Amino acid sequence: MSIYQFQAKSILGQPVELSTYRDKVLLIVNTASRCGYSRQFADLEQLYEFHREQGFEVLGFPCNQFNEKEPGSNAEIQQYCEGQYGVTFPLFEKVEVRGPSAHPLFPYLTHRAPFQGFDTQTSSGRWMQDFLLDKYPDIYTGDDIKWNFTKFLIDRNGNVAGRYETVTDPLEIEPTIVSLL
């Protein structure tokens, strides 16, 4: 099984078979436009612009599960992301990424790339771990997505090649992306 067995709806409500992205390197991200980490949209767009001609795609899945940082409608999300951050990469309808109502793609991804913890050698990793353990200990347990802007790198065969937590800046992943292109 690979991600090509899944379908999602575009931000405009059109069904999209993920097999459409066969033979491409993908970065699948659960996004939230009102989150403190939303500054990552700019770097995601930069990666997309730099590498899309080599077969790279960023797929953004808005989610309102973490501190309600994606409260708007799909149209409002699209307008905000395009206007505020110049996003041109594909956005999908708002989904849940953990729990019983999660879009089936995300349990698949987290099963293939379990949570490895945050890098507590960095201040941002230490802060995120402490924040979740203090405020949301139930979120911290298990392999589910922990917060907005968790990133899954997918190789050209549809296999999960890596998981990068919220605090990982998208540009830090660029060398690995390039190696898969």
GUMIBA-187768 format. One line per field, with one value per residue: residue in three letters; x negated, y, z negated of N, C-alpha, C, CB in turn; residue number from 0. Coordinates in steps of 0.001 Angstrom, whole numbers, padded with zeros to 6 digits. Each point is the difference from the previous one (the first is absolute). Glycine has a CB too. Layout:
sefi	c(ala ...)
nu	c(X ...)
nv	c(Y ...)
nw	c(Z ...)
cau	c(X ...)
cav	c(Y ...)
caw	c(Z ...)
cu	c(X ...)
cv	c(Y ...)
cw	c(Z ...)
cbu	c(X ...)
cbv	c(Y ...)
cbw	c(Z ...)
lotor	c(NUM ...)
***
This chain:
sefi	c(met ser ile tyr gln phe gln ala lys ser ile leu gly gln pro val glu leu ser thr tyr arg asp lys val leu leu ile val asn thr ala ser arg cys gly tyr ser arg gln phe ala asp leu glu gln leu tyr glu phe his arg glu gln gly phe glu val leu gly phe pro cys asn gln phe asn glu lys glu pro gly ser asn ala glu ile gln gln tyr cys glu gly gln tyr gly val thr phe pro leu phe glu lys val glu val arg gly pro ser ala his pro leu phe pro tyr leu thr his arg ala pro phe gln gly phe asp thr gln thr ser ser gly arg trp met gln asp phe leu leu asp lys tyr pro asp ile tyr thr gly asp asp ile lys trp asn phe thr lys phe leu ile asp arg asn gly asn val ala gly arg tyr glu thr val thr asp pro leu glu ile glu pro thr ile val ser leu leu)
nu	c(-000835 -001360 001446 001279 002393 000615 002390 -001131 002662 -002368 000151 002461 001122 -002334 000361 -003200 000099 -002212 000023 -000429 -002917 -000627 -003070 000135 -002431 003079 -001269 002927 000015 002371 000092 000810 000307 -000456 -003125 -001697 -000269 001506 -003344 000623 001607 -002988 -001060 002427 -000685 -003067 000589 001867 -002137 -002254 001725 002477 -002354 -000572 003421 000791 003253 -000485 002498 000751 001570 001216 -000473 002317 -002199 -001484 002214 002954 -002959 002859 002574 -000015 002140 -002130 000238 -001893 -002297 -000231 -000256 -002419 -001838 000124 -000596 -002426 -001869 000505 002092 -000989 000338 002777 001472 001123 002642 -001268 -001264 000696 -003267 001687 002443 001408 -000678 -003171 001041 000058 -002491 -000314 000036 -002027 -001989 -000032 -000638 -002636 -001104 000384 000200 -003355 001608 000406 -002979 000393 -002569 002395 000428 001986 -000343 000518 002702 001292 -000504 001319 002644 000748 -000556 002021 002456 000284 -000922 002003 -002265 -002258 001464 -001165 -001823 002230 -001567 -001616 001702 001379 -001968 000474 -002029 001241 -003040 002244 -002959 001076 001684 002305 -002680 000999 -002938 001072 002174 -001061 001318 001511 -003032 -000352 -000409 001906 -003127 -000400 001056 -002343 -001709 002641 000958 -002665 000236 002847 -001123)
nv	c(-001188 002290 002174 -001923 -000687 003390 000990 002777 001331 001541 001729 -000937 -002547 -001613 -003050 000862 -003357 000854 -001237 003331 -000988 -002766 001090 002082 -000351 000082 002293 -001872 003158 -001210 003237 001211 002605 000212 -001658 002299 -001708 002549 000455 -002953 001915 000856 -002959 -001127 002124 -000799 -002981 000803 001664 -002220 -002342 000897 -000729 -002779 -000924 002537 -000565 002050 -002368 003051 -002466 003396 -001654 001965 -002368 002768 002001 -000587 000212 -000478 002450 -000240 -001568 -001915 003131 000630 -001930 001395 002864 -000675 -001358 002338 002323 -001036 -001276 001303 -002825 -000435 -002687 -001152 001913 -003005 001340 001375 -003143 -000200 -000201 -001885 -001964 -002342 002264 -001261 000939 -003465 002123 -000322 -003127 -000105 001889 -001498 -002944 001238 001532 -001762 003016 -000186 001829 002797 -000398 -000134 001253 002433 001992 -001653 -002735 001313 001329 -002694 -001562 002201 000210 -002969 -000249 002405 -000667 -003152 -002319 -000690 001108 -001865 -002802 -001058 000123 002589 001896 000851 002079 000699 -001653 -003612 000426 -002992 000525 -001549 -001379 000863 -002284 002339 000001 002039 001215 000735 000061 003186 000047 002345 000369 -000858 003352 -001644 000635 -002849 -001390 001498 -002593 -001758 001473 -000703 -003125 -000137 001568)
nw	c(000000 001881 -001399 002483 -002314 -000116 001645 -001307 000922 001804 -002538 002115 -002163 001989 -001455 -000242 001031 -002551 003151 000480 -001152 002168 -000588 -002895 -001989 -001571 -001803 -001013 -001467 -002100 001390 -002644 002427 -003275 -000240 -001479 002787 001907 000224 001546 002236 000626 000159 001734 002220 000062 000670 002351 001514 -000072 001381 002211 002088 -001842 000209 -002451 -000455 -002518 -000322 -001702 -001677 -000711 -002755 -001388 -001654 -001139 -002007 001992 002236 002045 -001341 003323 001050 001088 000408 -002475 000994 002752 -001143 -001900 002102 002109 -002010 -001576 002236 003160 -000794 003231 -002150 001002 -002296 -000436 -000669 -002556 -000283 -002949 000479 -002360 -000157 000937 002302 001007 002953 -000226 000231 -003150 -000532 002499 -001494 -002733 001332 001322 -002701 -003277 -000722 000645 -002582 000833 001124 -003633 002068 000260 -002497 001907 -001598 -002782 000963 000939 -002666 -001761 001736 -000374 -003073 -000642 001746 000440 -002757 002494 002037 -001373 000707 002739 002122 -000443 001759 -002784 001777 002521 001905 -000212 002698 000879 001608 002032 001037 002622 -001854 -001258 -002275 -002294 001439 -003171 -002167 000425 -003171 000986 000228 003307 000845 002265 -000233 -001687 002825 001989 -000503 000268 002631 001404 -000648 001674 002724)
cau	c(000835 -000697 000950 000784 001327 000862 000635 000347 000680 -000734 000581 001212 000988 -000112 -000764 -001337 -000675 -001410 -000773 -000328 -001353 -000929 -001320 -000457 -000382 001032 -000068 001375 -000075 001255 -000236 000950 -000406 -000054 -000937 -001296 -000900 000465 -001104 -000562 000594 -000930 -001069 000609 000195 -001329 -000411 000858 -000418 -001350 -000172 001156 -000328 -000705 000950 000279 001285 000407 001448 000404 001277 000378 000559 000375 -000001 -001004 000264 000955 -000763 000485 001440 000775 000506 -001011 -000214 -000765 -001356 -000686 -000224 -001017 -001296 -000464 -000231 -000991 -001263 -000263 000035 000489 000029 001355 000626 001144 001018 -000349 000198 -000588 -001191 -000160 001256 000910 000474 -001148 -000038 -000753 -001389 -000884 -000401 -000928 -001305 -000595 -000374 -001227 -001052 000389 -000563 -001328 -000294 -000531 -001427 -000101 -001281 000308 000943 001369 000426 000218 001206 001176 000217 000487 001335 000963 000078 000681 001354 000715 -000729 000652 -000489 -001402 -000158 000293 -000667 000806 -000528 -000051 000362 000023 -001224 -000744 -000294 -000344 -000659 000397 -000874 000672 000780 001135 -000367 -000390 -001460 -000383 000967 -000642 000953 000372 -001100 -000961 000254 -000006 -001262 -000930 000280 -000350 -000994 000611 000894 -000853 -000545 001065 000361)
cav	c(001188 001284 001110 000086 -000587 000961 001105 001139 001053 001251 001098 000389 -001065 -001000 -001184 -000126 -001268 000286 -000618 001112 000442 -001115 000344 001289 000078 000802 000383 000110 000823 000480 001430 000833 001341 000935 -000569 000664 -000639 000255 000594 -001062 000053 000670 -000946 -001071 000549 000131 -001340 -000376 000752 -000395 -001410 -000636 -000420 -001287 -001013 000148 000617 000174 -000183 000570 -000460 000814 -000742 000880 -000817 000402 001358 000659 000978 000018 000068 000467 -000905 -000327 001190 000969 -000539 000175 001433 000453 -000594 000607 001430 000295 -000722 -000274 -001456 -000508 -001469 -000504 -000068 -000909 000376 -000147 -001372 -000379 -000804 -000968 -000365 -000869 000641 000374 -000437 -001270 000191 000355 -001203 -000752 000657 -000114 -001408 -000214 000859 000267 001151 -000281 001012 001279 000157 000829 000712 001347 000688 -000142 -001375 -000100 000767 -000708 -001165 000458 000559 -001086 -000790 000803 000422 -001023 -001272 -001034 000150 -000394 -001457 -000707 000384 000952 001341 000728 001413 000530 000008 -001254 -000188 -001360 -000030 -001196 -000187 -000107 -001242 000121 -000484 001019 000057 000701 000804 001159 000598 001406 000944 -000111 000951 -000716 000115 -000992 -001271 000143 -000957 -001321 000112 -000007 -001353 -000851 000466)
caw	c(000000 000027 -000101 001242 -000196 -000691 000711 -000857 000748 000120 -000773 000729 -000155 001062 -000403 000571 -000252 -000249 001082 000909 -000334 000205 000535 -000512 -001412 -000658 -001398 -000472 -001208 -000590 -000151 -000735 000408 -001133 -000959 -000076 000960 001370 000769 000837 001337 000920 000354 000798 001347 000608 000420 001121 001187 000398 000379 000645 001370 -000098 -000443 -001428 -000343 -001391 -000135 -001275 -000555 -001155 -001134 -001111 -001218 -000978 -000486 000912 000774 001388 -000236 001142 001035 001008 000835 -000790 -000139 001286 000216 -000940 000339 001250 -000188 -001043 000181 001410 000207 001290 -000034 -000214 -001319 -000048 -000974 -001408 -000470 -001279 000269 -001084 -000631 000749 001229 000831 001400 -000002 000392 -001108 -000755 000848 -000067 -001339 -000187 000777 -000562 -001393 -000706 -000562 -001009 000456 -000247 -001200 000015 000478 -000893 000520 -000268 -001438 -000308 000505 -000850 -001305 000222 000160 -001223 -001019 000389 000767 -000133 000798 001376 000072 000012 001251 001240 000770 000218 -001264 000119 001366 000792 000067 001418 000422 001297 000749 001163 001307 000043 -000908 -001326 -000965 -000112 -001217 -000742 -000588 -000926 000090 -000187 001099 001081 001291 000728 -000543 000672 001419 000511 000152 001161 001196 000185 000532 001344)
cu	c(-000877 001044 000894 001385 000991 000528 000259 000727 -000857 000699 001285 001065 -000027 -000785 -001336 -000554 -001474 -000905 -000337 -001452 -001033 -001275 -000481 -000447 000980 -000407 001439 -000043 001400 -000237 001067 -000433 -000117 -000949 -001295 -001010 000414 -001053 -000649 000620 -000976 -001112 000526 000190 -001340 -000513 000775 -000451 -001360 -000062 001167 -000304 -000790 000919 000290 001330 000121 001517 000396 001396 000336 000706 000241 -000069 -000934 000171 000878 -000659 000336 001523 000850 000531 -001129 -000310 -000828 -001452 -000788 -000342 -001124 -001386 -000576 -000370 -001130 -001367 -000332 000026 000585 000035 001412 000406 001223 001008 -000511 000380 -000445 -001147 -000293 001364 000909 000508 -001136 000192 -000891 -001473 -000907 -000305 -000972 -001414 -000660 -000371 -001334 -001175 000412 -000706 -001308 -000379 -000479 -001487 -000168 -001381 000189 001012 001434 000537 000301 001293 001253 000306 000589 001426 001038 000136 000762 001469 000839 -000688 000628 -000451 -001424 -000188 000323 -000712 000775 -000723 000150 000496 000029 -001402 -000901 -000125 -000420 -000582 000277 -000902 000822 000829 001191 -000264 -000418 -001511 -000444 001154 -000769 001031 000133 -001199 -001073 000397 -000056 -001326 -001064 000143 -000501 -001070 000577 000953 -000808 -000557 001052 000412 -000935)
cv	c(001247 001106 000093 -000630 000991 001067 001097 001019 001251 001065 000508 -001092 -001071 -001214 -000076 -001360 000321 -000698 001022 000428 -001113 000514 001387 -000171 000973 000379 000275 000662 000292 001452 000667 001451 000993 -000464 000821 -000574 000263 000715 -001046 -000038 000606 -000947 -001181 000462 000137 -001350 -000445 000700 -000450 -001387 -000623 -000464 -001311 -001110 000022 000710 000128 -000150 000468 -000442 000838 -000842 000963 -000715 000494 001474 000820 001114 -000001 000065 000300 -001096 -000313 001207 001044 -000445 000228 001463 000518 -000516 000605 001465 000315 -000599 -000322 -001472 -000330 -001529 -000465 -000014 -000895 000511 -000215 -001406 -000106 -000951 -001012 -000291 -000781 000601 000416 -000477 -001247 000132 000173 -001161 -000878 000588 -000189 -001448 -000287 000800 000397 001228 -000401 000993 001281 000047 000951 000635 001423 000638 -000166 -001406 -000220 000716 -000766 -001226 000423 000542 -001111 -000831 000740 000246 -001105 -001355 -001131 000059 -000545 -001512 -000577 000598 001017 001329 000798 001437 000375 -000063 -001208 -000325 -001445 000072 -001345 -000117 -000202 -001274 000024 -000498 001143 -000079 000735 000772 001110 000745 001506 000938 -000097 000956 -000749 000072 -000964 -001340 000025 -000980 -001407 -000010 -000115 -001396 -000950 000407 -000601)
cw	c(000000 -000111 001228 -000116 -000612 000940 -001026 000874 000013 -000837 000667 -000027 001064 -000487 000751 -000409 -000242 001005 001086 -000189 000115 000677 -000410 -001444 -000643 -001410 -000425 -001378 -000511 -000410 -000862 000196 -001146 -001100 -000008 000975 001445 000838 000905 001389 000999 000437 000804 001438 000712 000489 001238 001283 000520 000629 000755 001415 000021 -000510 -001484 -000198 -001512 -000006 -001395 -000400 -001227 -001061 -001157 -001348 -001099 -000341 000941 000820 001494 -000038 001235 000894 000976 000880 -000752 -000174 001285 000228 -000903 000386 001285 -000205 -000953 000307 001451 000343 001369 000016 -000352 -001480 000109 -001020 -001414 -000462 -001456 000310 -001101 -000592 000932 001314 000931 001438 000042 000400 -001216 -000950 000800 -000120 -001359 -000330 000697 -000563 -001418 -000574 -000666 -001098 000655 -000318 -001180 -000151 000529 -000942 000486 -000238 -001472 -000390 000422 -000850 -001342 000104 000090 -001269 -001095 000342 000645 -000101 000809 001457 000124 000086 001373 001203 000833 000172 -001285 000097 001478 000615 -000251 001482 000268 001405 000652 001233 001282 000157 -000942 -001398 -000911 -000204 -001261 -000600 -000700 -000832 000218 -000001 001084 001101 001335 000753 -000526 000714 001448 000483 000203 001183 001289 000261 000591 001415 001033)
cbu	c(001825 -001903 -001639 -002138 -001096 -001281 001076 -002012 002243 -000809 -002306 -001410 001359 000112 002162 -000388 001661 000528 001116 002399 001009 001938 000506 001565 -002499 001726 -002384 000754 -002161 000693 -001118 000490 001080 002338 001001 000469 -000463 002334 -000410 -000433 002282 000508 -001217 001165 002054 -000479 -000569 001921 001319 -000848 -001413 001476 -000009 -002136 -000789 -002464 001062 -001983 000026 -001461 -000391 000198 -001191 001473 000565 -001593 -002179 001835 -001803 -002018 -000581 -001350 002354 000780 002183 002105 000829 001210 002424 001739 000714 001446 002368 001854 000370 -001344 000240 -000921 -002451 -000287 -000837 -001458 001797 000330 -000336 002210 -000900 -002342 -000201 000663 001970 -001491 000345 002137 000784 000914 002217 001889 000803 001341 002446 001405 -000652 000402 002307 -000675 -000569 002239 -000581 001699 -001226 -000468 -001783 -000495 -001367 -002491 -001297 -000515 -001904 -002360 -001014 -000543 -002161 -002182 -000932 000800 -000694 001971 001468 -000551 000576 002193 -001025 002073 000574 -001893 -001030 001933 000137 000841 -000685 001833 -001805 002423 -001761 -001855 -002073 001415 -000703 002271 -000150 -002298 001582 -001646 -000552 002107 000443 -000475 -000981 002407 000548 000088 002013 000597 -001760 -000211 001590 -000598 -001566 000798 000894)
cbv	c(-001246 -000946 001220 -000036 -002221 -000412 -001549 -000384 -000950 -000621 000646 001431 001656 001819 -001204 002526 -001337 000282 -002203 000776 001676 -001640 -001478 001247 -000504 -001133 000982 -002073 001025 -002345 -000004 -001840 -000469 000654 -002307 000481 -001756 000110 001658 -001303 000202 002199 000674 -000898 001233 001958 -000562 -000357 001936 001433 -000175 001419 002407 001242 -001355 000065 -000954 001558 -001971 001948 -002356 002001 -002122 001262 -001888 -001747 -000099 -000535 -000258 -001331 000730 002005 000936 -002382 -000438 000647 -001736 -001989 000274 000066 -002126 -001587 000330 000082 -000947 002039 -000361 002046 -000095 -001382 002320 -001954 -000583 002489 -000905 000289 001913 000817 002012 -000945 000793 -000108 002398 -001102 001033 002282 000056 -000570 001673 001990 -000655 -000419 000879 -002443 000952 -000964 -001793 001149 -000419 -001465 -002183 -000670 001660 001732 -000760 -000126 002138 000814 -001192 000539 001965 -000062 -001094 001083 002260 001773 000724 000085 002032 002043 -000066 -000599 -002231 -001102 -000092 -001438 000534 001522 002461 -000849 002420 -001022 001597 000181 -001004 001331 -001202 -000228 -002164 -000103 -000056 000161 -001981 000174 -001787 -000584 -000126 -002407 001926 000477 002389 001158 -000328 002377 001334 -000397 001458 002405 000394 -000359 002139)
cbw	c(-001214 001416 -001422 001242 -000273 -002081 001746 -001555 -000617 002323 -000817 001469 -001094 001733 -000497 -000062 001445 -002413 -000476 -000052 -001510 000181 001906 001553 000451 001380 000192 001321 000784 -000833 002224 -001732 002142 000520 000346 -002369 -001698 -000862 -001856 -002061 -001020 -001098 -002063 -002046 -000778 -001492 -002380 -001592 -000833 -001819 -001969 -001389 000689 -000416 001853 -000508 002084 -000593 001636 000459 000863 001500 000721 001567 001446 000872 -001158 -001618 -001671 000846 -002254 -000089 -000228 -000012 001189 -001199 -001631 000928 000644 -001800 -001132 001290 000462 -001646 -002231 000044 -002481 001132 -000678 002051 -000640 000669 001640 -000407 002344 -001276 001285 -000500 -001417 -002175 -001275 -002019 000930 000531 002135 000174 -001186 001604 001659 -000730 -000148 002028 002314 -000297 -000383 002203 -001646 -000346 002453 -001077 000334 002401 -000591 001738 001928 -000384 000273 002311 001130 -000675 001191 002427 000608 -000515 000307 001565 -002268 -001542 000311 -001282 -002436 -000951 -000012 -000853 002466 -000614 -002263 -000604 -000027 -002295 000191 -001450 -000789 -000819 -001506 000948 000602 001949 001011 -001149 002489 000875 -000328 001923 -001652 -001133 -002429 -000562 -001363 000127 000444 -002217 -001483 -000229 -001159 -002467 -001318 -000414 -001937 -002334 -000956)
lotor	c(0 1 2 3 4 5 6 7 8 9 10 11 12 13 14 15 16 17 18 19 20 21 22 23 24 25 26 27 28 29 30 31 32 33 34 35 36 37 38 39 40 41 42 43 44 45 46 47 48 49 50 51 52 53 54 55 56 57 58 59 60 61 62 63 64 65 66 67 68 69 70 71 72 73 74 75 76 77 78 79 80 81 82 83 84 85 86 87 88 89 90 91 92 93 94 95 96 97 98 99 100 101 102 103 104 105 106 107 108 109 110 111 112 113 114 115 116 117 118 119 120 121 122 123 124 125 126 127 128 129 130 131 132 133 134 135 136 137 138 139 140 141 142 143 144 145 146 147 148 149 150 151 152 153 154 155 156 157 158 159 160 161 162 163 164 165 166 167 168 169 170 171 172 173 174 175 176 177 178 179 180)
***
